[in-house]
Amino acid sequence: MKFKQPPQTTQKADSKSNLDREDAWMQVIECATLSLANLVNPSAGISIFLLKLCFQILKVLRHHHRP
């Protein structure tokens, strides 16, 4: 008796939705971090800019290393 294997597209779709969830959480964390930094010291523009830049670099690296 032969068993049918599920199509590969289903696994990729599941991993894509999982990665989309991770991206959504990254956006929430970024927003919370930047809001907290702005709340603590609203006049520290360069620090907030550097934080935003770090999150942008993190996003690029995550998307670059995806399967």
Jmol script that loads the backbone (N, CA, C; Angstrom):
load data "model"
ATOM      1  N   MET A   1       0.843  -1.177   0.000  1.00  0.00           N
ATOM      2  CA  MET A   1       0.000   0.000   0.000  1.00  0.00           C
ATOM      3  C   MET A   1       0.891   1.245   0.000  1.00  0.00           C
ATOM      4  N   LYS A   2       0.639   2.125  -0.920  1.00  0.00           N
ATOM      5  CA  LYS A   2       1.446   3.348  -1.026  1.00  0.00           C
ATOM      6  C   LYS A   2       0.741   4.497  -0.321  1.00  0.00           C
ATOM      7  N   PHE A   3       1.535   5.272   0.379  1.00  0.00           N
ATOM      8  CA  PHE A   3       1.004   6.454   1.048  1.00  0.00           C
ATOM      9  C   PHE A   3       1.355   7.682   0.231  1.00  0.00           C
ATOM     10  N   LYS A   4       0.399   8.556   0.117  1.00  0.00           N
ATOM     11  CA  LYS A   4       0.652   9.803  -0.605  1.00  0.00           C
ATOM     12  C   LYS A   4       1.311  10.796   0.334  1.00  0.00           C
ATOM     13  N   GLN A   5       2.316  11.454  -0.190  1.00  0.00           N
ATOM     14  CA  GLN A   5       2.981  12.489   0.603  1.00  0.00           C
ATOM     15  C   GLN A   5       2.305  13.815   0.316  1.00  0.00           C
ATOM     16  N   PRO A   6       2.210  14.669   1.341  1.00  0.00           N
ATOM     17  CA  PRO A   6       1.593  15.982   1.106  1.00  0.00           C
ATOM     18  C   PRO A   6       2.452  16.796   0.151  1.00  0.00           C
ATOM     19  N   PRO A   7       1.819  17.635  -0.637  1.00  0.00           N
ATOM     20  CA  PRO A   7       2.595  18.458  -1.568  1.00  0.00           C
ATOM     21  C   PRO A   7       3.547  19.389  -0.834  1.00  0.00           C
ATOM     22  N   GLN A   8       4.665  19.683  -1.463  1.00  0.00           N
ATOM     23  CA  GLN A   8       5.695  20.529  -0.855  1.00  0.00           C
ATOM     24  C   GLN A   8       5.203  21.959  -0.662  1.00  0.00           C
ATOM     25  N   THR A   9       4.271  22.408  -1.484  1.00  0.00           N
ATOM     26  CA  THR A   9       3.789  23.791  -1.372  1.00  0.00           C
ATOM     27  C   THR A   9       3.103  24.032  -0.040  1.00  0.00           C
ATOM     28  N   THR A  10       2.467  23.004   0.536  1.00  0.00           N
ATOM     29  CA  THR A  10       1.816  23.166   1.831  1.00  0.00           C
ATOM     30  C   THR A  10       2.838  23.486   2.913  1.00  0.00           C
ATOM     31  N   GLN A  11       3.971  22.790   2.889  1.00  0.00           N
ATOM     32  CA  GLN A  11       4.995  23.050   3.889  1.00  0.00           C
ATOM     33  C   GLN A  11       5.576  24.443   3.720  1.00  0.00           C
ATOM     34  N   LYS A  12       5.768  24.853   2.476  1.00  0.00           N
ATOM     35  CA  LYS A  12       6.301  26.196   2.254  1.00  0.00           C
ATOM     36  C   LYS A  12       5.296  27.248   2.676  1.00  0.00           C
ATOM     37  N   ALA A  13       4.011  27.000   2.439  1.00  0.00           N
ATOM     38  CA  ALA A  13       2.985  27.958   2.846  1.00  0.00           C
ATOM     39  C   ALA A  13       2.950  28.084   4.362  1.00  0.00           C
ATOM     40  N   ASP A  14       3.070  26.933   5.070  1.00  0.00           N
ATOM     41  CA  ASP A  14       3.076  26.973   6.530  1.00  0.00           C
ATOM     42  C   ASP A  14       4.282  27.744   7.051  1.00  0.00           C
ATOM     43  N   SER A  15       5.455  27.512   6.467  1.00  0.00           N
ATOM     44  CA  SER A  15       6.644  28.213   6.927  1.00  0.00           C
ATOM     45  C   SER A  15       6.562  29.695   6.575  1.00  0.00           C
ATOM     46  N   LYS A  16       5.920  30.018   5.440  1.00  0.00           N
ATOM     47  CA  LYS A  16       5.768  31.421   5.070  1.00  0.00           C
ATOM     48  C   LYS A  16       4.854  32.137   6.060  1.00  0.00           C
ATOM     49  N   SER A  17       3.748  31.494   6.443  1.00  0.00           N
ATOM     50  CA  SER A  17       2.853  32.135   7.399  1.00  0.00           C
ATOM     51  C   SER A  17       3.540  32.281   8.760  1.00  0.00           C
ATOM     52  N   ASN A  18       4.392  31.319   9.106  1.00  0.00           N
ATOM     53  CA  ASN A  18       5.147  31.402  10.352  1.00  0.00           C
ATOM     54  C   ASN A  18       6.127  32.571  10.288  1.00  0.00           C
ATOM     55  N   LEU A  19       6.785  32.744   9.140  1.00  0.00           N
ATOM     56  CA  LEU A  19       7.719  33.859   8.977  1.00  0.00           C
ATOM     57  C   LEU A  19       6.975  35.193   8.973  1.00  0.00           C
ATOM     58  N   ASP A  20       5.783  35.219   8.391  1.00  0.00           N
ATOM     59  CA  ASP A  20       4.984  36.442   8.421  1.00  0.00           C
ATOM     60  C   ASP A  20       4.615  36.803   9.857  1.00  0.00           C
ATOM     61  N   ARG A  21       4.308  35.774  10.659  1.00  0.00           N
ATOM     62  CA  ARG A  21       4.006  36.017  12.071  1.00  0.00           C
ATOM     63  C   ARG A  21       5.218  36.586  12.793  1.00  0.00           C
ATOM     64  N   GLU A  22       6.393  36.042  12.488  1.00  0.00           N
ATOM     65  CA  GLU A  22       7.622  36.547  13.105  1.00  0.00           C
ATOM     66  C   GLU A  22       7.872  37.993  12.695  1.00  0.00           C
ATOM     67  N   ASP A  23       7.615  38.321  11.433  1.00  0.00           N
ATOM     68  CA  ASP A  23       7.781  39.704  10.976  1.00  0.00           C
ATOM     69  C   ASP A  23       6.819  40.641  11.702  1.00  0.00           C
ATOM     70  N   ALA A  24       5.596  40.178  11.903  1.00  0.00           N
ATOM     71  CA  ALA A  24       4.617  41.002  12.616  1.00  0.00           C
ATOM     72  C   ALA A  24       5.077  41.251  14.050  1.00  0.00           C
ATOM     73  N   TRP A  25       5.606  40.221  14.711  1.00  0.00           N
ATOM     74  CA  TRP A  25       6.108  40.392  16.078  1.00  0.00           C
ATOM     75  C   TRP A  25       7.313  41.320  16.105  1.00  0.00           C
ATOM     76  N   MET A  26       8.158  41.223  15.071  1.00  0.00           N
ATOM     77  CA  MET A  26       9.314  42.139  15.008  1.00  0.00           C
ATOM     78  C   MET A  26       8.849  43.588  14.909  1.00  0.00           C
ATOM     79  N   GLN A  27       7.784  43.838  14.160  1.00  0.00           N
ATOM     80  CA  GLN A  27       7.265  45.195  14.041  1.00  0.00           C
ATOM     81  C   GLN A  27       6.706  45.682  15.370  1.00  0.00           C
ATOM     82  N   VAL A  28       6.034  44.796  16.095  1.00  0.00           N
ATOM     83  CA  VAL A  28       5.490  45.167  17.409  1.00  0.00           C
ATOM     84  C   VAL A  28       6.628  45.503  18.374  1.00  0.00           C
ATOM     85  N   ILE A  29       7.669  44.664  18.375  1.00  0.00           N
ATOM     86  CA  ILE A  29       8.817  44.903  19.257  1.00  0.00           C
ATOM     87  C   ILE A  29       9.525  46.197  18.883  1.00  0.00           C
ATOM     88  N   GLU A  30       9.671  46.435  17.581  1.00  0.00           N
ATOM     89  CA  GLU A  30      10.312  47.677  17.124  1.00  0.00           C
ATOM     90  C   GLU A  30       9.512  48.894  17.574  1.00  0.00           C
ATOM     91  N   CYS A  31       8.218  48.844  17.381  1.00  0.00           N
ATOM     92  CA  CYS A  31       7.364  49.975  17.767  1.00  0.00           C
ATOM     93  C   CYS A  31       7.432  50.227  19.276  1.00  0.00           C
ATOM     94  N   ALA A  32       7.369  49.154  20.049  1.00  0.00           N
ATOM     95  CA  ALA A  32       7.421  49.302  21.507  1.00  0.00           C
ATOM     96  C   ALA A  32       8.770  49.850  21.965  1.00  0.00           C
ATOM     97  N   THR A  33       9.841  49.353  21.375  1.00  0.00           N
ATOM     98  CA  THR A  33      11.183  49.801  21.755  1.00  0.00           C
ATOM     99  C   THR A  33      11.385  51.270  21.418  1.00  0.00           C
ATOM    100  N   LEU A  34      11.001  51.654  20.198  1.00  0.00           N
ATOM    101  CA  LEU A  34      11.180  53.045  19.792  1.00  0.00           C
ATOM    102  C   LEU A  34      10.275  53.982  20.595  1.00  0.00           C
ATOM    103  N   SER A  35       9.066  53.534  20.899  1.00  0.00           N
ATOM    104  CA  SER A  35       8.162  54.362  21.705  1.00  0.00           C
ATOM    105  C   SER A  35       8.701  54.559  23.111  1.00  0.00           C
ATOM    106  N   LEU A  36       9.214  53.488  23.691  1.00  0.00           N
ATOM    107  CA  LEU A  36       9.789  53.584  25.038  1.00  0.00           C
ATOM    108  C   LEU A  36      11.016  54.488  25.045  1.00  0.00           C
ATOM    109  N   ALA A  37      11.865  54.348  24.024  1.00  0.00           N
ATOM    110  CA  ALA A  37      13.057  55.202  23.945  1.00  0.00           C
ATOM    111  C   ALA A  37      12.664  56.666  23.787  1.00  0.00           C
ATOM    112  N   ASN A  38      11.640  56.917  23.001  1.00  0.00           N
ATOM    113  CA  ASN A  38      11.177  58.292  22.798  1.00  0.00           C
ATOM    114  C   ASN A  38      10.520  58.838  24.059  1.00  0.00           C
ATOM    115  N   LEU A  39       9.850  57.973  24.807  1.00  0.00           N
ATOM    116  CA  LEU A  39       9.206  58.390  26.051  1.00  0.00           C
ATOM    117  C   LEU A  39      10.242  58.721  27.124  1.00  0.00           C
ATOM    118  N   VAL A  40      11.280  57.906  27.213  1.00  0.00           N
ATOM    119  CA  VAL A  40      12.312  58.102  28.227  1.00  0.00           C
ATOM    120  C   VAL A  40      13.114  59.372  27.962  1.00  0.00           C
ATOM    121  N   ASN A  41      13.497  59.576  26.698  1.00  0.00           N
ATOM    122  CA  ASN A  41      14.305  60.744  26.366  1.00  0.00           C
ATOM    123  C   ASN A  41      13.906  61.270  24.989  1.00  0.00           C
ATOM    124  N   PRO A  42      12.907  62.150  24.928  1.00  0.00           N
ATOM    125  CA  PRO A  42      12.411  62.632  23.639  1.00  0.00           C
ATOM    126  C   PRO A  42      13.418  63.487  22.859  1.00  0.00           C
ATOM    127  N   SER A  43      14.415  64.010  23.530  1.00  0.00           N
ATOM    128  CA  SER A  43      15.370  64.882  22.839  1.00  0.00           C
ATOM    129  C   SER A  43      16.565  64.110  22.273  1.00  0.00           C
ATOM    130  N   ALA A  44      16.595  62.794  22.433  1.00  0.00           N
ATOM    131  CA  ALA A  44      17.722  61.980  21.957  1.00  0.00           C
ATOM    132  C   ALA A  44      17.428  61.483  20.540  1.00  0.00           C
ATOM    133  N   GLY A  45      17.399  62.394  19.604  1.00  0.00           N
ATOM    134  CA  GLY A  45      17.061  62.044  18.229  1.00  0.00           C
ATOM    135  C   GLY A  45      18.025  61.078  17.593  1.00  0.00           C
ATOM    136  N   ILE A  46      19.322  61.257  17.821  1.00  0.00           N
ATOM    137  CA  ILE A  46      20.313  60.393  17.177  1.00  0.00           C
ATOM    138  C   ILE A  46      20.234  58.968  17.723  1.00  0.00           C
ATOM    139  N   SER A  47      19.951  58.817  19.010  1.00  0.00           N
ATOM    140  CA  SER A  47      19.833  57.475  19.592  1.00  0.00           C
ATOM    141  C   SER A  47      18.625  56.737  19.023  1.00  0.00           C
ATOM    142  N   ILE A  48      17.520  57.448  18.867  1.00  0.00           N
ATOM    143  CA  ILE A  48      16.318  56.838  18.300  1.00  0.00           C
ATOM    144  C   ILE A  48      16.551  56.493  16.836  1.00  0.00           C
ATOM    145  N   PHE A  49      17.252  57.364  16.120  1.00  0.00           N
ATOM    146  CA  PHE A  49      17.592  57.072  14.737  1.00  0.00           C
ATOM    147  C   PHE A  49      18.468  55.821  14.644  1.00  0.00           C
ATOM    148  N   LEU A  50      19.442  55.685  15.528  1.00  0.00           N
ATOM    149  CA  LEU A  50      20.320  54.514  15.515  1.00  0.00           C
ATOM    150  C   LEU A  50      19.555  53.236  15.869  1.00  0.00           C
ATOM    151  N   LEU A  51      18.615  53.346  16.789  1.00  0.00           N
ATOM    152  CA  LEU A  51      17.771  52.194  17.109  1.00  0.00           C
ATOM    153  C   LEU A  51      16.969  51.763  15.894  1.00  0.00           C
ATOM    154  N   LYS A  52      16.382  52.730  15.207  1.00  0.00           N
ATOM    155  CA  LYS A  52      15.606  52.438  13.994  1.00  0.00           C
ATOM    156  C   LYS A  52      16.506  51.808  12.936  1.00  0.00           C
ATOM    157  N   LEU A  53      17.710  52.306  12.799  1.00  0.00           N
ATOM    158  CA  LEU A  53      18.663  51.752  11.836  1.00  0.00           C
ATOM    159  C   LEU A  53      19.019  50.310  12.181  1.00  0.00           C
ATOM    160  N   CYS A  54      19.188  50.018  13.470  1.00  0.00           N
ATOM    161  CA  CYS A  54      19.480  48.640  13.890  1.00  0.00           C
ATOM    162  C   CYS A  54      18.339  47.697  13.531  1.00  0.00           C
ATOM    163  N   PHE A  55      17.110  48.142  13.725  1.00  0.00           N
ATOM    164  CA  PHE A  55      15.974  47.298  13.362  1.00  0.00           C
ATOM    165  C   PHE A  55      15.906  47.086  11.850  1.00  0.00           C
ATOM    166  N   GLN A  56      16.234  48.101  11.070  1.00  0.00           N
ATOM    167  CA  GLN A  56      16.241  47.946   9.610  1.00  0.00           C
ATOM    168  C   GLN A  56      17.300  46.933   9.177  1.00  0.00           C
ATOM    169  N   ILE A  57      18.472  46.991   9.781  1.00  0.00           N
ATOM    170  CA  ILE A  57      19.541  46.034   9.470  1.00  0.00           C
ATOM    171  C   ILE A  57      19.108  44.628   9.859  1.00  0.00           C
ATOM    172  N   LEU A  58      18.472  44.494  11.008  1.00  0.00           N
ATOM    173  CA  LEU A  58      17.990  43.192  11.463  1.00  0.00           C
ATOM    174  C   LEU A  58      16.970  42.612  10.479  1.00  0.00           C
ATOM    175  N   LYS A  59      16.063  43.436   9.972  1.00  0.00           N
ATOM    176  CA  LYS A  59      15.072  42.983   8.987  1.00  0.00           C
ATOM    177  C   LYS A  59      15.743  42.499   7.713  1.00  0.00           C
ATOM    178  N   VAL A  60      16.715  43.261   7.237  1.00  0.00           N
ATOM    179  CA  VAL A  60      17.409  42.871   6.009  1.00  0.00           C
ATOM    180  C   VAL A  60      18.141  41.547   6.204  1.00  0.00           C
ATOM    181  N   LEU A  61      18.807  41.387   7.316  1.00  0.00           N
ATOM    182  CA  LEU A  61      19.530  40.144   7.578  1.00  0.00           C
ATOM    183  C   LEU A  61      18.578  38.955   7.711  1.00  0.00           C
ATOM    184  N   ARG A  62      17.437  39.166   8.345  1.00  0.00           N
ATOM    185  CA  ARG A  62      16.460  38.082   8.480  1.00  0.00           C
ATOM    186  C   ARG A  62      15.914  37.659   7.127  1.00  0.00           C
ATOM    187  N   HIS A  63      15.587  38.626   6.271  1.00  0.00           N
ATOM    188  CA  HIS A  63      15.049  38.305   4.954  1.00  0.00           C
ATOM    189  C   HIS A  63      16.120  37.691   4.048  1.00  0.00           C
ATOM    190  N   HIS A  64      17.349  38.063   4.264  1.00  0.00           N
ATOM    191  CA  HIS A  64      18.442  37.539   3.448  1.00  0.00           C
ATOM    192  C   HIS A  64      18.714  36.062   3.757  1.00  0.00           C
ATOM    193  N   HIS A  65      18.526  35.649   4.994  1.00  0.00           N
ATOM    194  CA  HIS A  65      18.835  34.275   5.409  1.00  0.00           C
ATOM    195  C   HIS A  65      17.630  33.352   5.420  1.00  0.00           C
ATOM    196  N   ARG A  66      16.514  33.811   4.865  1.00  0.00           N
ATOM    197  CA  ARG A  66      15.327  32.936   4.807  1.00  0.00           C
ATOM    198  C   ARG A  66      15.535  31.844   3.773  1.00  0.00           C
ATOM    199  N   PRO A  67      14.926  30.668   4.022  1.00  0.00           N
ATOM    200  CA  PRO A  67      15.047  29.561   3.050  1.00  0.00           C
ATOM    201  C   PRO A  67      14.272  29.814   1.783  1.00  0.00           C
TER     202      PRO A  67
END
end "model"
wireframe off; spacefill off
backbone 0.3
color backbone group
